[in-house]
């Protein structure tokens, strides 16, 4: 395993939430077990936790999660007057879970590796993003936000290069857990761009169909 990554990590299961390498994820921590998780992570040299989506529960005690998530390093920490923790994570590398156990404090701890995602850290020589001038993402994104009635800063989005938008949009849009997971597991940025555009287009088409009167 890459020398900078731990072999075992605390797991924070969050439905509909993903973090990708080199992105920032703010979190509001209030459950006692996850307050303990953050405290224990801060005591380590790496200050990392794993953000992984839970699977659909078979019962209320089911803690099963997807086998692919992403490590996030705590880069900001604040304790509120009512005992919550406000933290920010920076995405480090996607990971696969080898096995998982329950800690004494009630959160999952997993053995992990990143052998399928070594390029998240060991960056290859940068190449030109082949969809740099493609207009489809922003077109579908505008339609999606209009349909979902999501307010946004279009001046900012229009100024953003496609390469800078892909991961941000993948994280913030209210897609299904399954869609989020596919985006997380995309092999590279180009694949994620194509998948993201396809998901937006499919959502737009399905929403449009609901507004059509059928005979």
TARAUR-V358508 format. One record per residue. PHI is phi in degrees with one decimal (NA if undefined). OMEGA is omega in degrees with one decimal (* if undefined). Layout:
BEGIN
{{PHI	OMEGA} {PHI	OMEGA}}
END
This chain:
BEGIN
{{NA	-179.5} {-57.3	-171.2} {-63.2	-177.0} {-88.0	-175.9} {-106.8	177.5} {-73.1	176.8} {-86.8	-179.5} {-133.7	-173.0} {-146.9	172.4} {-74.6	-176.5} {-110.2	175.4} {-113.3	-179.1} {-80.3	-178.8} {-134.7	-179.1} {-68.9	177.1} {73.6	-178.7} {-124.9	172.6} {-131.0	170.4} {-128.3	-178.8} {-119.5	-178.9} {-53.7	177.5} {70.2	173.6} {-107.9	-179.5} {-116.8	178.9} {-126.0	175.1} {-83.3	-178.9} {-136.6	176.8} {-111.6	-174.3} {-102.6	-178.5} {-137.6	177.9} {-67.9	-177.9} {-52.8	-177.5} {-66.1	-179.3} {-85.5	168.5} {-62.4	177.1} {-64.5	178.5} {-58.6	-179.7} {-65.2	179.1} {-58.5	-179.7} {-69.1	177.9} {-65.9	-179.8} {-67.5	179.1} {-80.2	-178.7} {-85.6	178.2} {-75.7	-176.1} {-92.4	179.0} {53.9	-177.8} {-112.9	168.9} {-134.7	179.0} {-99.9	175.7} {-96.6	-175.5} {-139.4	-179.4} {-76.5	173.9} {-75.1	173.3} {-86.2	177.4} {-59.9	-174.2} {-77.2	171.3} {-76.6	175.1} {-155.6	-173.0} {-66.5	179.3} {-94.7	-178.1} {-75.6	-179.7} {-111.2	-175.3} {-66.0	-177.2} {-130.4	172.7} {-62.9	-177.0} {-89.1	176.9} {-125.3	176.7} {-145.7	-179.6} {-146.2	175.9} {-76.1	173.1} {-126.8	179.1} {-97.9	179.0} {-70.1	-179.0} {-111.9	178.2} {-148.0	-178.2} {-141.9	177.1} {-144.3	176.0} {-104.8	-178.3} {-87.9	-179.4} {-64.8	-179.1} {-95.8	171.3} {90.1	176.3} {-82.6	172.7} {-113.8	172.9} {-105.0	-177.8} {-126.4	171.1} {-125.1	177.9} {-111.0	169.6} {-106.6	-179.6} {-64.0	-177.0} {-109.9	-178.6} {-160.0	171.5} {-70.1	-174.6} {-138.9	169.8} {-115.2	177.2} {-83.6	176.4} {-90.1	172.1} {-158.1	-174.9} {-139.2	177.3} {-137.1	179.5} {-97.6	179.5} {-77.0	178.5} {-62.6	-179.2} {-86.8	173.7} {96.6	176.0} {-110.8	-177.4} {-78.1	171.4} {-124.4	-174.8} {-130.9	166.0} {-79.7	-172.6} {-135.3	165.0} {-148.4	178.6} {-124.2	-175.1} {-61.9	177.7} {-83.6	-173.9} {-135.1	-176.5} {-61.5	-178.6} {-73.2	174.7} {-63.4	179.4} {-110.1	179.9} {-81.1	-174.8} {-59.0	172.6} {-78.1	179.3} {-57.9	-177.1} {-62.1	176.7} {-120.5	-178.1} {-67.6	177.6} {-70.9	-169.3} {-71.7	179.6} {-106.0	-176.0} {-57.0	-176.2} {-104.8	179.4} {-74.2	-174.7} {-96.1	-170.6} {-65.3	-177.8} {-57.9	-176.7} {-68.6	177.1} {-63.9	-179.4} {-67.3	-179.7} {-65.9	178.1} {-62.5	178.2} {-64.0	-178.8} {-63.2	179.8} {-63.8	178.5} {-66.8	179.7} {-64.2	-177.9} {-83.2	-178.6} {57.2	178.8} {-98.0	178.6} {-81.6	179.8} {-152.5	-179.5} {-93.0	-176.0} {-70.7	176.0} {-60.9	178.7} {-66.2	-178.0} {-62.4	-179.6} {-64.8	178.9} {-81.0	-177.2} {-73.5	171.7} {-73.4	179.5} {-54.5	-176.8} {-62.4	-179.5} {-86.8	-177.1} {-88.0	-168.6} {-53.0	-176.0} {-68.7	179.5} {-61.5	-178.9} {-67.7	178.8} {-59.4	-177.5} {-81.6	-169.7} {-89.6	-177.1} {-70.5	-177.9} {-80.5	177.0} {-75.9	174.9} {-70.5	177.9} {-59.3	-179.7} {-65.7	178.4} {-65.9	178.1} {-60.2	-178.0} {-65.7	177.4} {-62.9	178.6} {-64.6	178.8} {-59.6	-173.7} {-87.5	178.2} {-55.6	-173.8} {-60.6	-178.2} {-150.6	-174.7} {-65.2	178.6} {-62.9	177.8} {-63.4	179.5} {-66.8	177.6} {-60.1	-179.1} {-63.6	-179.6} {-67.0	179.1} {-59.2	179.2} {-61.7	179.3} {-65.8	179.0} {-64.2	177.6} {-61.4	-179.2} {-62.5	-179.7} {-64.9	177.3} {-61.6	179.8} {-64.4	-179.2} {-66.1	-179.3} {-65.6	178.0} {-66.9	177.8} {-65.6	179.7} {-63.1	-178.3} {-68.2	-178.9} {-89.9	-179.5} {-93.0	177.3} {-74.8	-178.4} {-99.7	179.6} {-103.2	*}}
END
